[in-house]
Amino acid sequence: MTRKILVALMIVASGLSLASGLVAQQNVTIEIGQSLYLDCVPPGQPGDIYYVIQQSDIEAPQPIDIGDWGCNVDAVTQYRLNSQFTLFSAPFVVNADTSDFTADCTSADDYGTCAPNSSLTLGDVDPNTRRGTGYNTAGTDGADFFGNVYVNMGVGPAGWDVMSSQLPVFVTGIITYTVTDTTP
Amino acid sequence: MKVWKGCVAIALIMALLTWNGSAQTSQNVRVTLVIPQPLFIAAVIPSITVEITPLEIEGPQPFKIGDWHVNIDALTPYRLNSSIVTVDTNIFDAGPEDFSTDCDFADDFGVCTDKTSLSDPDPQNRRGFGENTAGLNGADFMGEIFLDIRSWDVSQLPGFYIGVILFTTTDTTP
């Protein structure tokens, strides 16, 4: 009963204050259209990978490093970063496919953490294709993730078989990077 | 009027924000590998110089005059051939058919053949074949070179024969 009386008194007081111009009301609306932003060609970092296979690459221990990758993530949520081939073409190299390519993650900052997985295989799934995870990056310049991309050309009868009649031979593909909200 | 202008301004700002954000949660990066040459061959022994003495004339024919050794880096199946080409000689009846060879060692997915000719076309002059060698130090093939001088007629002294052995690799991808 006492509680009801108190609430009634507060409502009356509030009405009196508004009426007398002592209180103003301001509505606040914040819209978050997107909670994750991904930029995999950040300033000063490589984007596309273009690599010419030399004799020394054939003799080198496999896999060989063919280039770097780098992504910057702005986030107001928890997330994971994945990458894998979504397109691949090697019409003149028998035995070549996306499972010959791998990636590592060597550096992550601003609450980003590298993952140990390495698969870039087309059709493979998380967590095999996961490069790292992270958190809200508000107030920072975004979480930078860096790593390397490798290729293993195999060896022996199961190794790559390049058709000399088609030289120079090109192996092309698209690696797609994605960020996904991991809020439970 | 003021309200209308304010609405237009807000709409423009919203549009610009959306544009500048280039909001995306996925991005593509193109990967291009170029393979300009899938076969590399290197001879890893020096030239052969032999002086014929009575020992060679009396010895069984053919007799060994030296070794050969090549190293192959490959991103494709291949075969290895070798042939000798006469550069100059003053010996009657001396020619490529007097030379022969063998292959007695091959590694890193290389396989020797038992052919001995240095003058006939493939497969008679085939020394061996192999596969992709990525990650290895290349397939080594080794063997010996022989000479048979039973047909030679030396009439000018000093008699000489100068030749070049060419080693070739060929892509055998079907």
Interface residues (C-beta under 8 A of the other chain):
Chain A: G33 Q34 L36 Y37 L38 D39 C40 V41 G47 D48 I49 Y50 Y51 V52 I53 Q55 I58 E59 A60 P61 Q62 I66 G67 W69 C71 F85 T86 V93 V94 F101 V149 V151 N152 M153 G154 V155 G156 P157 G159 W160 D161 V162 M163 S164 S165 L167 P168 V169 F170 V171 T172 G173 I174 I175 T176 Y177 T178 V179 T180
Chain B: T18 G21 A23 Q24 T25 S26 Q27 N28 V29 R30 V31 T32 L33 V34 I35 P36 Q37 P38 L39 F40 D73 A74 L75 T76 P77 F109 E131 N132 T133 A134 G135 L136 N137 G138 D171 T173
